Amino acid sequence: MSTDKARTTDQAKADIVTGDTTRNPSKTELRADAMAARFELARTLDAIEYKLNLPKQVRNRALLLKRRLHRLGEDNPAALAGIAVAGALVAGAAVWLGVKAVQNR
């Protein structure tokens, strides 16, 4: 937004807050105010949509985890191997405990 449009928008907001209705805004100022309001509304709706879109949030988190693991693999391959072994041990223990639980019934 240009400086002039920002100034007119700020002035219009100040007029609303102070109750100054003696000023008659021009069509250009009114259009600038409407455009600023539309932009703010669109930005707010985008933020709400992002916050409530859980599948998109999960995809973004998975992509972030994938990138971090890739970076870790490049920086410290032994640490990544350790994480993989630990994950395999946890998965194996979970399966073993599940089998034992079924056998004991």
C-alpha positions as a Python dict, from the first residue, in 0.01 Angstrom:
ca = {
    (1, 'M'): (0, 0, 0),
    (2, 'S'): (139, 343, -83),
    (3, 'T'): (214, 596, 187),
    (4, 'D'): (-73, 824, 81),
    (5, 'K'): (-325, 538, 96),
    (6, 'A'): (-192, 428, 434),
    (7, 'R'): (-217, 784, 564),
    (8, 'T'): (-578, 820, 443),
    (9, 'T'): (-668, 483, 595),
    (10, 'D'): (-506, 579, 923),
    (11, 'Q'): (-684, 915, 917),
    (12, 'A'): (-1018, 748, 850),
    (13, 'K'): (-962, 509, 1141),
    (14, 'A'): (-869, 801, 1366),
    (15, 'D'): (-1186, 985, 1259),
    (16, 'I'): (-1396, 682, 1347),
    (17, 'V'): (-1232, 649, 1688),
    (18, 'T'): (-1262, 1019, 1774),
    (19, 'G'): (-1609, 1051, 1626),
    (20, 'D'): (-1501, 1322, 1381),
    (21, 'T'): (-1768, 1310, 1112),
    (22, 'T'): (-1717, 1663, 982),
    (23, 'R'): (-1466, 1543, 726),
    (24, 'N'): (-1611, 1422, 395),
    (25, 'P'): (-1380, 1158, 251),
    (26, 'S'): (-1333, 1150, -124),
    (27, 'K'): (-1422, 853, -340),
    (28, 'T'): (-1054, 766, -360),
    (29, 'E'): (-1026, 759, 19),
    (30, 'L'): (-1340, 549, 49),
    (31, 'R'): (-1210, 303, -211),
    (32, 'A'): (-877, 286, -32),
    (33, 'D'): (-1055, 219, 296),
    (34, 'A'): (-1270, -51, 136),
    (35, 'M'): (-964, -210, -26),
    (36, 'A'): (-776, -208, 306),
    (37, 'A'): (-1075, -364, 481),
    (38, 'R'): (-1104, -636, 213),
    (39, 'F'): (-734, -710, 241),
    (40, 'E'): (-754, -737, 620),
    (41, 'L'): (-1063, -961, 597),
    (42, 'A'): (-892, -1189, 342),
    (43, 'R'): (-584, -1213, 562),
    (44, 'T'): (-796, -1299, 866),
    (45, 'L'): (-992, -1564, 676),
    (46, 'D'): (-669, -1718, 545),
    (47, 'A'): (-533, -1737, 900),
    (48, 'I'): (-854, -1901, 1025),
    (49, 'E'): (-853, -2151, 738),
    (50, 'Y'): (-490, -2240, 804),
    (51, 'K'): (-556, -2287, 1175),
    (52, 'L'): (-861, -2512, 1121),
    (53, 'N'): (-722, -2719, 832),
    (54, 'L'): (-583, -3012, 1032),
    (55, 'P'): (-480, -3234, 737),
    (56, 'K'): (-276, -2945, 596),
    (57, 'Q'): (-118, -2887, 939),
    (58, 'V'): (-24, -3257, 962),
    (59, 'R'): (128, -3250, 611),
    (60, 'N'): (329, -2939, 698),
    (61, 'R'): (457, -3095, 1023),
    (62, 'A'): (548, -3421, 844),
    (63, 'L'): (736, -3226, 577),
    (64, 'L'): (920, -3029, 845),
    (65, 'L'): (1015, -3353, 1026),
    (66, 'K'): (1134, -3506, 700),
    (67, 'R'): (1354, -3204, 627),
    (68, 'R'): (1499, -3206, 979),
    (69, 'L'): (1578, -3578, 960),
    (70, 'H'): (1738, -3531, 619),
    (71, 'R'): (1951, -3247, 756),
    (72, 'L'): (2043, -3458, 1059),
    (73, 'G'): (2144, -3741, 827),
    (74, 'E'): (2373, -3508, 636),
    (75, 'D'): (2521, -3347, 949),
    (76, 'N'): (2547, -3651, 1177),
    (77, 'P'): (2471, -3988, 1013),
    (78, 'A'): (2553, -4182, 1334),
    (79, 'A'): (2283, -3994, 1526),
    (80, 'L'): (2028, -4067, 1255),
    (81, 'A'): (2127, -4436, 1260),
    (82, 'G'): (2085, -4437, 1638),
    (83, 'I'): (1739, -4287, 1607),
    (84, 'A'): (1644, -4549, 1346),
    (85, 'V'): (1770, -4835, 1567),
    (86, 'A'): (1586, -4696, 1870),
    (87, 'G'): (1266, -4666, 1666),
    (88, 'A'): (1300, -5024, 1544),
    (89, 'L'): (1355, -5145, 1902),
    (90, 'V'): (1048, -4960, 2026),
    (91, 'A'): (836, -5099, 1741),
    (92, 'G'): (969, -5451, 1804),
    (93, 'A'): (899, -5423, 2177),
    (94, 'A'): (544, -5305, 2107),
    (95, 'V'): (481, -5600, 1875),
    (96, 'W'): (636, -5844, 2124),
    (97, 'L'): (422, -5709, 2409),
    (98, 'G'): (113, -5731, 2188),
    (99, 'V'): (185, -6094, 2102),
    (100, 'K'): (245, -6177, 2468),
    (101, 'A'): (-82, -6010, 2567),
    (102, 'V'): (-273, -6214, 2308),
    (103, 'Q'): (-105, -6538, 2418),
    (104, 'N'): (-193, -6477, 2784),
    (105, 'R'): (-567, -6448, 2711),
}
